[in-house]
Amino acid sequence: MGHAASEHTGDVGHQTESDASWDPELVPGPRGRTRRPEPDCPVEVALAAVSGRWATLVLRELMGGPRGFTELRGLLPELSAKVLSERLRMLEERGLVAVERRRGFPVRTRYALTGAGLALRPLLVQLYATGEALQRLTGALPAERDQSAH
């Protein structure tokens, strides 16, 4: 005699790939056919690549080409040097940013996107467009900053 909660009845089935109707646009391949976040799911990989505060802005600035540390600091003036260093190191560890250190005094460091980093461009463009659409649809548009006051 089995435990009632663990017995399989005909009306309750386990969700498997074979009984699911996957939207082929949302889930074009088998790695996305999961019922929980998996590290090899392409959506999870893409989200992990751009996750972290300031990561998308650092990536955005590097989309324009290689930049030095001081140049990045000038483009993102509210980002502290410490956090910028941490974000660049994180993006390098993720394989999205390559670092070139030039000899001399002082040592010059340039940061450039790798092929994987450049591949994020369409995602960043779409995230921006989707964010704008969500703001419009939910009525959560932030007040436009008055540039004439500056």
Disulfide bonds with the S-S distance in Angstrom:
none
